[in-house]
């Protein structure tokens, strides 16, 4: 057996010990690494399972959100359609109200026009009444003037006409009457409607009355024409 003090032996021993230590370290490191790798793999597996679970849960949540979005879209579409229908109904109601307001305005305009027309008619009636009163006064004056001298009677008959009745025309038959109908229009123009017996110059006498408005002369000429029928004389 060689001496431990021998340098080569010592070196060999040291080398051997270093080799043993290295193997032990490698073995220990291998065990440590294997354990750590296993632990890391398990931890990675747990982490991946957790991630997968989170992703699956998230996908479920996203699917729920997508369903909610789809539901919201359908609900919004339905509400939009209802809103359009209500808007159309509102426009129809507004249009109907505007039509009624337009008809109401037209009605007020017609009522206002009728009121104005009625006021004008009242003024016209009052004016005509005044003119009629003036004409009646004038005729009454003529009646008073000519009633006795001309044996004249004036009667108001239907249709705003006046009948002039002459008596004492014929000496042979003093009770026989001669008449004519006279009418005054809205423009104060005299019109002879008829005479009994008929007079040949009735149109001429009417025209002269319209031109001169001399009613006294007209009555005198009418009586003269009636007298001429019985005497056979011709008057100018």
C-alpha positions in Angstrom: 0.0 0.0 0.0 1.5 3.3 -1.1 2.0 6.1 1.5 -0.7 8.8 1.7 2.0 11.3 1.8 3.0 10.4 -1.7 2.2 13.4 -4.0 0.7 11.3 -6.8 -1.5 9.4 -4.6 -2.7 12.5 -3.0 -3.4 14.0 -6.3 -5.3 10.9 -7.4 -7.3 10.8 -4.2 -8.1 14.5 -4.7 -9.2 13.9 -8.3 -11.2 10.9 -7.2 -12.9 12.8 -4.5 -13.6 15.7 -7.0 -15.1 13.2 -9.3 -17.3 11.7 -6.6 -18.3 15.2 -5.5 -19.1 16.1 -9.1 -21.2 13.0 -9.6 -23.0 13.6 -6.3 -23.6 17.2 -7.3 -24.8 16.2 -10.7 -27.0 13.6 -9.1 -28.4 16.1 -6.6 -28.8 18.7 -9.3 -30.6 16.2 -11.5 -32.9 15.3 -8.7 -33.5 18.9 -7.9 -34.0 19.8 -11.5 -36.3 16.9 -12.1 -38.3 17.9 -9.0 -38.4 21.5 -10.1 -39.3 20.6 -13.6 -42.1 18.4 -12.3 -43.3 21.1 -10.0 -43.1 23.7 -12.9 -45.0 21.3 -15.1 -47.7 20.8 -12.5 -47.8 24.5 -11.9 -48.0 25.2 -15.6 -50.8 22.6 -15.9 -52.7 24.2 -13.1 -52.1 27.7 -14.6 -53.3 26.4 -18.0 -56.3 24.8 -16.5 -57.1 28.1 -14.7 -56.6 30.0 -18.0 -58.7 27.5 -19.9 -61.4 27.8 -17.2 -61.2 31.6 -17.3 -61.4 31.6 -21.1 -64.3 29.2 -21.1 -66.1 31.4 -18.5 -65.2 34.4 -20.6 -66.5 32.8 -23.7 -69.7 32.0 -21.9 -69.9 35.6 -20.7 -69.2 36.8 -24.2 -71.8 34.5 -25.6 -74.3 35.9 -23.1 -73.2 39.4 -24.0 -73.7 38.6 -27.7 -77.1 37.3 -27.0 -77.9 40.4 -25.0 -76.6 42.6 -27.8 -78.7 40.6 -30.3 -81.8 41.0 -28.0 -81.1 44.7 -27.6 -80.8 45.1 -31.4 -84.1 43.3 -32.0 -85.8 45.3 -29.3 -84.3 48.5 -30.7 -85.5 47.6 -34.2 -89.0 46.8 -32.9 -89.1 50.1 -30.9 -87.8 52.0 -34.0 -90.6 50.5 -36.1 -93.2 51.4 -33.4 -91.7 54.9 -33.2 -92.0 55.3 -37.0 -95.7 54.1 -36.9 -96.4 56.6 -34.0 -94.6 59.3 -36.0 -96.7 58.5 -39.0 -99.9 58.6 -36.9 -98.7 61.9 -35.3 -98.1 63.4 -38.7 -101.6 62.2 -39.8 -103.1 63.7 -36.7 -101.2 67.0 -37.2 -102.3 67.0 -40.8 -105.9 66.5 -39.8 -105.7 69.2 -37.2 -104.1 71.6 -39.8 -107.0 70.7 -42.2 -109.5 71.4 -39.5 -107.8 74.7 -38.6 -107.8 75.6 -42.3 -111.5 74.8 -42.6 -112.1 76.7 -39.4 -110.3 79.7 -40.8 -112.3 79.5 -44.0 -115.5 79.2 -42.0 -114.5 82.3 -40.0 -113.8 84.1 -43.3 -117.2 83.1 -44.6 -118.9 84.2 -41.4 -117.1 87.5 -41.5 -118.1 87.9 -45.2 -121.7 87.0 -44.4 -121.7 89.5 -41.5 -120.3 92.2 -43.9 -122.9 91.3 -46.5 -125.7 91.4 -44.0 -124.5 94.8 -42.8 -124.5 96.0 -46.4 -127.9 94.4 -47.0 -129.2 96.1 -43.8 -127.8 99.4 -45.1 -129.3 98.8 -48.5 -132.7 97.8 -47.0 -132.6 100.9 -44.8 -131.7 103.0 -47.9 -134.5 101.3 -49.9 -137.0 101.8 -47.1 -136.0 105.4 -46.9 -136.4 105.7 -50.7 -139.7 103.9 -50.5 -140.9 106.2 -47.9 -139.8 109.2 -50.0 -141.5 107.7 -53.0 -144.6 106.9 -51.0 -144.6 110.5 -49.7 -144.2 111.7 -53.3 -147.0 109.5 -54.5 -149.3 110.5 -51.7 -148.6 114.1 -52.6 -149.5 113.3 -56.2 -152.6 111.5 -54.9 -153.6 114.5 -52.9 -153.0 116.8 -55.8 -154.7 114.6 -58.5 -157.2 112.6 -56.6 -160.1 114.9 -57.0 -159.2 116.7 -60.3 -158.3 113.4 -62.0 -160.6 111.1 -60.1 -157.5 109.1 -59.2 -157.0 106.3 -56.6 -153.7 104.6 -55.8 -153.6 101.1 -54.5 -150.6 99.0 -53.4 -150.8 95.4 -54.6 -148.7 92.3 -54.3 -145.2 92.4 -55.6 -144.5 96.0 -54.6 -146.6 97.3 -57.4 -148.9 100.3 -57.4 -152.2 100.3 -59.2 -153.5 103.6 -60.4 -157.3 103.7 -60.8 -158.9 106.5 -62.9 -162.6 107.2 -62.7 -164.9 109.5 -64.5 -163.1 109.0 -67.8 -166.2 108.3 -70.0 -169.1 110.7 -69.9 -171.4 108.0 -71.0 -170.3 105.7 -68.1 -168.7 107.7 -65.3 -168.4 104.6 -63.0 -166.2 102.7 -65.5 -162.6 102.6 -64.2 -159.3 102.7 -66.2 -156.1 101.3 -64.5 -152.4 100.8 -65.0 -149.8 99.0 -62.9 -146.5 100.8 -62.1 -143.4 99.4 -60.5 -140.2 101.2 -59.3 -137.0 99.1 -59.4 -134.0 99.3 -57.1 -132.4 102.0 -59.3 -135.5 104.2 -59.0 -136.6 103.6 -62.6 -140.3 103.5 -63.3 -141.7 100.6 -65.3 -145.3 100.3 -66.5 -146.4 96.7 -66.2 -149.8 96.9 -67.8 -152.8 99.1 -68.5 -156.5 98.3 -68.7 -157.7 99.1 -71.3 -154.4 98.8 -73.3 -152.9 102.1 -74.4 -151.1 102.4 -77.8 -148.6 104.9 -76.5 -147.9 103.2 -73.2 -144.2 102.5 -74.2 -143.7 106.1 -75.2 -145.2 107.4 -72.0 -143.0 105.1 -70.0 -139.9 106.3 -71.8 -140.8 109.9 -71.3 -141.3 109.3 -67.5 -137.9 107.6 -67.3 -136.3 110.5 -69.1 -138.0 113.4 -67.3 -139.0 111.8 -64.0 -142.0 114.2 -64.1 -144.6 112.1 -62.5 -147.3 114.8 -62.5 -147.1 115.2 -66.3 -147.0 111.4 -66.7 -150.3 111.0 -64.8 -151.9 113.8 -66.8 -150.8 112.2 -70.1 -152.1 108.8 -69.0 -155.5 110.2 -68.2 -155.5 112.1 -71.5 -154.8 108.8 -73.4 -157.6 107.0 -71.5 -160.0 109.9 -72.4 -158.9 109.8 -76.0 -160.0 106.1 -76.3 -163.5 107.2 -75.7 -163.5 110.5 -77.7 -161.5 109.0 -80.7 -159.0 111.9 -80.6 -155.3 111.5 -81.2 -152.8 113.0 -78.7 -149.3 114.1 -79.4 
